[in-house]
Structure formats: structure tokens, C-alpha cells
Amino acid sequence: MAEERVAAFPLGTVLLPGQFLEVQVFEPRYRVMLFDLRDSDPQEFLVTLIERGSEVGGGDVRTEVGCMAEVVRTRELGDGRVLLGAVGTVAARVLEWLPEDPYPLAVVSRREPADPRVLPAAAHDLRDTAVERAGAVISLAVRMGQQPPDRHPAWDPDPETATWQAALATPLGTLDRHRLLAEGEPVARLRLLNELLAETHSMLEALAGRDGAGE
């Protein structure tokens, strides 16, 4: 795959394809990044998870796989901060971290989604299982009083798109979401998703049973 040089914004969270990201930008280096992106079309940057360290000040340790984000809106807040809205697009692997000038820069290789027409039948079968399990997890979480998704997804027939929908609509942890993002093979990613959803459902059932026993 082609290599490219991109701006990067390490955060303490995982961004997935299709996910909306809203963050307040206040560090001068990231305000410079937004200024530099203004003439780009599209305006994109890489979001990576900080494994160790802080979002502020640099010196952090970052994951090798992140997600490209496309800027959809910015708003000046009037006190030196900018409210940034972006949407995750595709996963990307960091091949090299470059000197910060003044914000993080990386050489990356994007992982373009597979054409659903060439995915094996197993991917579509796993997609159907994942959708069923995700629905069960969402229903159980709501019965336990957890906040439901803002909008229940209309599950996409594309196995890759449905993978990200399920990951975003269910209460998977940050590291589990990153495991999905880092897995580059669609069928293996769907198998992992199904395992994570089954584990999450079992965990929620155990919590529900414990809470019920304590009543």
C-alpha cells in the first residue's frame, strides 16, 4: 500500500471507522495543525491511542495502528479553544513517527476496506451472528439501566461496516475496540468481534444476576 505523511492527534481513546469524534483543541501545537489542514481536501489527520503518558505535552507512547479522521466542523470557542468535530474513516498503520514540527507527524499506510463482493461466505455468516449478538447485548444493557445508543444502527449488509457498527453500539472496552481496529483481516476481525460480544453478554448477565441477588 502507498505510504503517506500525515498529521497525528494521539488521544486517550480509540477512534473507529464511522465514529464521530468531538474534542476541544487548546494546545497551540494542535491549533497549528488545524491551521495547516485548512487548505487540504479532505482535511484529515490520524488518531492513535495513547498507551502510556498524557494527551497534553507530548512524550507519550502510542499504538502502531490508528484511524484516519476527516474534519467535518470546527468552531472557535472564544477563549483560545477550538471545538473540533471529525469522523473516523479507515484504519492506518504507523510505519514511522517523524519529528514533531510542532505537532505529531507520521508516515502511515492506510488499510482500505475490502470489497464486500469478494469477501468469503464465512464473513457474511459471521456478520449475521455478530448483528444478532450485538442486538442481545444492547437489549440486556438497556434492561440493566445503561444508556442505550443514541440511534440503534440499521445494520449494514457489508460485513466490515457492520463490524464497526456493532463495536460502537455495544459497551466494548477501549482495548477491545483497539484489538478490532488492529486486526487487519476481515474474517479474523469478525471472529474476534463475536468473541468479544459473547464475553460482554456473559459479563452483563453475571452483573445482572449479582444485582438481582442483592435486591
Secondary structure, DSSP 8 states (H G I E B T S, - for coil): --EEEEEB--BSS---TT-EEEEEE-SHHHHHHHHHHTT-SS-EEEE-BEEES-SSSS--EE-SEEEEEEEEEEEE-SSS-EEEEEEEEEEEEEEEEE--SSS-EEEEEEE----GGGS-HHHHHHHHHHHHHHHHHHHHHHHTT----SS-----SSHHHHHHHHHHHTT--HHHHHHHHH--SHHHHHHHHHHHHHHHHHHHHHHHHHHHHT-
